[in-house]
């Protein structure tokens, strides 16, 4: 019996840590006396649930999350003067204005795909291969390695894309460099994923360009990425090619990846 138990233990050790079990459990199995009151870790089974009233609790990460922009917008809804035409300075949806809406060709393509009936079910989580291929070709540039569909990940809007980027880089103790001033969603996403926000300055007297010295000054060994917003929200700046080249050179020197929010491009 002892040699049989030893053989089982040796086999489980050889199989790897995922199959290891306490020696006592193996021995009890040999004798047909497995303890039904404890789980595989040796601890006692949980007590039966005794809660009689609803007490749904908010998760620790979510309870402190707030979005200042949404709070302001929600506070003014319904307070417009009906006798006056309002020009909203907070409207971030370009399709609200006729000259920025999708073209007839784009709308027609979407309608054709919908009416074809071949896209109603689950699609690949990375996005449709044909769409990813088209984007890879569009964003490939001369003199650099050709992009492939594997370099493209489709999301439902820029906010989801930003969320994935922050989550992917949110190592324990990480910080991320954000522009100041900036769109408030960046802080919301960093807070949710436990990433410290650090800020580099934008220069109002230079068209809200990035203060490269301040960017380098706030980076350290725990910095996981730099977020660049161009065209800028809320400043409205559109950076020149020359300035963007300097920004990218600084990030390359710091060996930091760039999250490029270009939703208004």
N, C-alpha and C positions, 0 to 999 in steps of 0.2 A: 504493500500500500504506500509506504514512504517513497519507494522508487517511482511509483506511478505519479504521485503528487509532484515530485521533483521534476519529472518529465514534462508535466503540464506547465509548471512555472517556467522551465527553460524554454519551452516552445513559445510561450507568450512573450518572454523577454526578447527572443529572436524576432518575433513578429513586429515589435515596435511598441512605443509607449501608449498608443491608442488602444492596445489590446491587453495591457497589463491590468491585473486585478490583485487585491490584497491576498496574501498567502492564506489568511484565515478563511476567506471566501472559497478558495480552491479546495482547501481541506474539508470544509463543511459540505461542499458539493460531492466530494468523494464518499462521504459518510451519509449523504442524503439528508442533511440537516441544515439546509440553507436558511438563514435568518430572514423571515419575511417582514420583520418590523424595521429593518434598516435598508437604506439604499446602497448602491454600489460604492459610495464614498465612505460608508461605515457610519454615517450619521442617522439619527432617528427620522422616521417618516414624518412629514408635516402634519400638524393637527388639522382636523376638519374645519372648514370655514364656518365661522359662527356669526358673521356680520348679518344683521337683520334689516339695516337701513341703507339706502343708497349713499355712497360716499366716494364718488368718482373724483380723483385728484388730478390736477394738472402736472405734467412733467416738469422737473426742476429746470431744464434748459428753456422750456417754452414760457414759463410763468413770468419771467422778467423781460420778455421780448416786446418791444414797441417800435412802431414805425411813425416817426414824427410827421412825415408828409401825409400819411393816411389819416392821422389824428386831426390835422388841420383841415383837410378836405372834408372829412366826415362832419366836422363842426359847422361848416358853412353851407352844407347841402340844404336846399329848401329856403334859404334866406335871400335869394336873388330878388331884385326889384323887378316885378313883372312888367312895369311900364318902360323899362330901359333895356337896351341891348347890351349884354355883358361881353366884354372881351377878356377871356380867361388867360391870365399869365401863368397859370399852373397846369395848363393842359399839356400833357406829355405825349399824347397820341397824335401823330402826324396825319393819320387817316381821317381825323375829324374835319380836315380841310380838303375841299374838292381837288385842288391842284396837286395834292400829295397822295391821293388814293391810288390803289393798285390799278394798273392799266387794264384795258379790255382784254388784251392777250392773256394776262395773268389770271384774271377772273375766269376767262373761257377755259383755260387749261385746268383750273381747279374744278369747274363744273363738269368738264369732260371726264376727269378722273372719277368724280363722284358718281356720275351717271353710268360709267362703265361697270360698276359693281364689283370690281376686283380688288378694292382697297378697304373694304368695310371691316375686315377681321384684324387679328393681331399682325403687327408688322415687326420687322427686326428691331431690337431695342436700340441699335446704333443708328437706325434710319434706313430708308430704302436705298439699296445699292446704287440704283441709277441716279438718285439725287446726290448721294455722297460722291459719286464719280464726277458729276457735273460741277460740284463745288470744288473738288480737288483740282480739276482742270482750270476753273476760273481763278483760283487763288495761287496757282503755281506761277512763279516768276522766272525770268531768264537769269541764268547764272547761279541758280540754287537748285538743290535736289528737288526733283519732281514730286509733288504731293500725290498720295494714293488715297483711295476710299478709306483705308484704315487710319488715315490721319484726320478723318472727319467724323464727328459725333453729333447727330441731330438732336435738338431739344425743342420743347414747346415754348418758344420765346426766349428773350435774352435773360430774363430773371432766373429761369430754370438753369440756363447755361452758367450764369454766375454762381448759382447755388452749387452746381456740380464742381465747378473749379475750386471754390473755397473748400468744399468738403474733401476733395481729393488731396488738397495740400495741407489740411488741418492736422498736422502732426502735433503731438503733445508738446505744449510750451511754445508753439509757433506764434510769430507775429507777422502781420501783413502791412505793407506800406500803401496808404490811401492818400489821394489828393485832398487838399483843404483849400477852398470849400469843395464839397462833393455831394453826390446823390446819396441820400440817407440809407438806401437799401444795402450799401456796402457794409455799414456798421451793423445792421440787423443780421446779415448773413454771418459775419465774423463772430458776433456775440453768440449766435445759435450754435456754431460749431466750436466754440471755445478758443477762437483765435484772437490774440491781442491786436487792437488797431493802433498803428502808428501813422503819423501824418507828415507828408512832405508838403511844402508850401507852393502855391501858384502865385505868379507875379502879376498883379493887376496892371502895373505900368508897362508891362511887356506883353499885353494881349493874353494874360492868364497862362503864360508859358510855365513849364515845370521849373522850379528852382532846383537845379541839379545838385547844388551844394547841400541843400537841406535834405534831399533824397538820400545822398550818401551818408549824411550825418546820423540819420535815424536807423540805418540798417545795422544789423549785427548777425552773429552766427545762427540765431534762431529765426531770422527773417525767411519766410517761405516764398514770397512773391511780391511783385510790384503791380499795382492796378493802375492802368492808364486809361483815362476816359477821353476819347476824341472822336467826334466833336463833344465838347464839354457840356455837362449838365451839372450845375445850373449856369455856368459862366458864358456859354455860347461860343467859346473859342474853337477855332479850327486850326490845328497846328500845321506849320509848314513842313515840307519834306526835310529841310535842313534841321529843324528843331527835333523832329522825330528821330532823325539819325543820331543826334547827340543823346537823346533819351535812351535809345537802344544801346548805344556804346557804353553809357554809364551802367546800365543794367548788366551788360555783358562783362564789364570789369568787376562788378559785384557778384557775378555768377548767380544772378537771380532770374527766374522765369517771369514773364510778363503776362498778365491777364489784360487783354485789350477789349474794353467795352466800347464798341463802335456802333452801337445800336442806331444812332442818328446819322450814320454815314450814308 
